[in-house]
Every structure is written in C-alpha cells, then in structure tokens.
Amino acid sequence: MSSFIQTAENITPEIYTSLKQAIELGKWADGRKLTPEQKETCMQAIIAWEMKNLPEEERTGYMGGQECGSKSKKAEAPIDTSLFAPASGTRH
C-alpha cells in the first residue's frame, strides 16, 4: 500500500486529467478498454490526488451541505386550481 501512496503523491495535474478522462470514457487514450481493476485503481488515485490538491467542494463525489429530507421540506405553495378548470365557451 505504501507504493500506491508514493505513486499517488507523484501524480501531476496532466496525469490526473488523463486518469479522469480514462475513467469517464472507459478506455485509455490509445483506445484500449480499462479493466475493472484498472478503473478501481484509477479512481483511488484520482480521489487521493483530489484530497491533496483540490478544495472539498471540487472533489469527486462531493454532495454539498445535504440535509435530511424531512428537515429541508419547505411549505409548499397552494396549487391554483383554476389552471385545471375547463375554459368557458370551449367544447370537449
């Protein structure tokens, strides 16, 4: 695991961009498909690089200040029922 950490610390912004693009496309720049193991390793490297180099809100998987659904419900505005009433003088 220490070799992974050392490798992750040596990732340049260019390598980070290349790894991120490979995951997004599912293949390397030369067209070879990523294996599941490669995808997992690339994702781990991306996350490690982002933790060191990006603010939290710019990192992969950032969800923001999420609240519990019941706490974030706001009072709903009443529905204007006149929108659903048939217009006068129309034929159905």
Buried (B, 14 or more C-beta within 10 A) or exposed (E): EEEEEEEBEEBEEEBBEBBBEBBEEEBBEEEEEBEEEBBEBBBEBBBBBBEEEEEEEEBEEEEEEEEEEEEEEEEEEEEEEEEEEEEEEEEE
